[in-house]
Amino acid sequence: MGETVNIQSLSEQIANNNPKAFQLFFDYTYSMLYRYTSYFIEEGELCKDVISDVYLYIWQNREKLPGVRNWENYLFICARNQSLNYLKTANRYQKIRFERPDIQGLPGGATPEQDFLNEELKNILELTINALPQRCRLIFFMVREEEMTYKEVAEILSISERTVHAQMCIALKKIGMVVKEYRNAGMPAR
């Protein structure tokens, strides 16, 4: 997106039944919405179906759009709600994947053995994160992957910042224990 789009102006045009403004809004926000939704729904085609439902919801409720002040939060909430509705109906569980290589915090392997160990630790971390309770996992994702502040997460999920902090502490404690166990298992006996 090289050009800047005034979402507030678009929302007013959409509220006045302007399909061209809605198309521009769709083009401008689709990749962000896809990224959000893909953390709840792994399968690409199902993810696209959920996104279609989000845009249908937005179009059906277009008269309320001029009142939206934080579009990123609004889209995240819409994606979350539609995804959770889908997951509840389909009785599936979300998975969080490490999309960015730098999230691992692992040094580049100098040897094939180090590369293997780094990949193994990455897989163990993913399993640990996916074993977290659903709300804890979601909060961890929003803070670490989406780089949202505790305040933003609290507003989106309608919870207190203390709850966000507590859930992050739980997640980080569990992840820290797993990393410590992994490192201790790899240490030579003395």
VEXKEMAR-866444 format. One record per residue (C-alpha): residue number from 1; x, y, z. Coordinates in steps of 0.25 Angstrom, whole numbers. Each point is the difference from the previous one (the first is absolute). Layout:
N
  nr    c1    c2    c3
 NUM     X     Y     Z
...
//
This chain:
190
  nr    c1    c2    c3
   1     0     0     0
   2     8    11    -5
   3   -11    11     1
   4    -7     5    12
   5   -14    -3     2
   6   -10     8     9
   7    -8   -11     6
   8    -9    10     8
   9    -4     7   -14
  10    -2   -14    -6
  11    -9    -4    12
  12    -9    11    -2
  13    -1    -3   -15
  14    -2   -14     3
  15   -11     4    10
  16    -7     7   -12
  17     0   -13    -8
  18    12     3    -9
  19     5   -13    -5
  20    13     6    -6
  21     4     5    13
  22    -3   -14     6
  23     9    -6   -11
  24    11     9     4
  25    -2    -3    14
  26     1   -15    -3
  27    12     2    -8
  28     7     8    11
  29    -3    -9    12
  30    -1   -14    -6
  31    15    -4     3
  32    -1     5    14
  33   -13    -7     2
  34     5   -13    -6
  35    12     1     9
  36    -9     1    13
  37    -9   -11    -5
  38    11   -10    -3
  39     4     0    14
  40   -13    -6     4
  41    -3    -8   -13
  42    12    -7    -6
  43    -6    -5   -13
  44     1    10   -11
  45   -14    -2    -7
  46    -7     0    14
  47     7    12     4
  48    -5     7   -13
  49   -14    -5     3
  50     1     7    14
  51     5    13    -6
  52   -11     0   -10
  53   -10    -1    12
  54     7    12     7
  55    -1     8   -13
  56   -15    -4    -1
  57    -2     4    15
  58     7    14    -3
  59    -9     2   -12
  60   -12    -4     7
  61     3    10    12
  62     6    11    -9
  63    -9    11     6
  64     8    -2    14
  65    14     1    -7
  66     2    16     1
  67     0    -3    15
  68    12    -9     0
  69    12     7     5
  70    11   -11     0
  71    -1    -8   -12
  72    11    -9     3
  73    -7    -4    13
  74   -13    -1    -7
  75     5    -9   -11
  76     7    -9    10
  77   -13    -1     9
  78    -8    -4   -13
  79    10   -10    -4
  80     1    -6    14
  81   -15    -1     1
  82    -2    -6   -13
  83    11   -10     2
  84    -4    -4    14
  85   -15    -2    -6
  86     6    -9   -11
  87     9    -8    10
  88   -12    -2     9
  89    -8    -5   -11
  90    11    -8    -6
  91     5    -5    14
  92    14     3    -4
  93    12     6     8
  94     9    11    -4
  95    15    -1    -2
  96    10    11     1
  97    12    -2    -9
  98    13     7     0
  99    -2     9   -13
 100    12     9     2
 101    14    -7     2
 102     5    11    10
 103   -11    -4    10
 104     8   -12     3
 105    12     8     6
 106     9   -11    -4
 107    14     3    -6
 108     2    -4   -14
 109     6   -14     0
 110    14    -1    -3
 111     0   -15    -2
 112   -11   -10    -5
 113    -1    -5    15
 114    -3    14     5
 115   -10     2   -11
 116    -7   -13     4
 117     0     4    14
 118    -6    14    -3
 119   -11    -7    -8
 120    -3   -10    11
 121    -1    11    10
 122    -9     8    -9
 123    -9   -12    -2
 124     0    -2    15
 125    -4    15     2
 126   -11    -1   -10
 127    -6   -12     8
 128     1     7    13
 129    -7    12    -5
 130   -11    -8    -6
 131    -2    -7    13
 132    -3    13     7
 133   -14     2     4
 134    -8     7   -12
 135    -1    14     6
 136    15    -1     5
 137     4    -4   -14
 138    -8    11    -7
 139     6    11     9
 140    14    -5    -2
 141    -2     0   -15
 142    -6    14     1
 143    12     6     8
 144    11    -8    -6
 145    -4    -2   -15
 146    -8    12    -2
 147     8     9     9
 148   -12     6     7
 149     1     7    13
 150    -7    -6    13
 151   -10    11    -1
 152    -4    -3   -14
 153    -1   -14     3
 154    -9     3    12
 155    -9     9    -8
 156    -2   -10   -12
 157    -3   -12    10
 158    -8     9    10
 159     9    -4    11
 160     9     7    10
 161    15     3    -3
 162     3    -8    13
 163    -7   -12    -6
 164     9     2   -13
 165    12     1     9
 166    -4   -12     8
 167    -2    -9   -12
 168    13     5    -6
 169     7    -4    13
 170    -6   -14    -1
 171     4    -2   -15
 172    14     5     3
 173     2    -8    12
 174    -5   -13    -7
 175     9     3   -12
 176    12     3     9
 177    -2   -13     7
 178     0    -7   -13
 179    13     7    -5
 180     7    -3    13
 181    -3   -14    -1
 182     4    -1   -14
 183    13     7     3
 184     3    -9    13
 185    -3   -13    -8
 186    10     5   -10
 187    11     2    10
 188    11   -10     2
 189     0    -7    13
 190    11     4    10
//
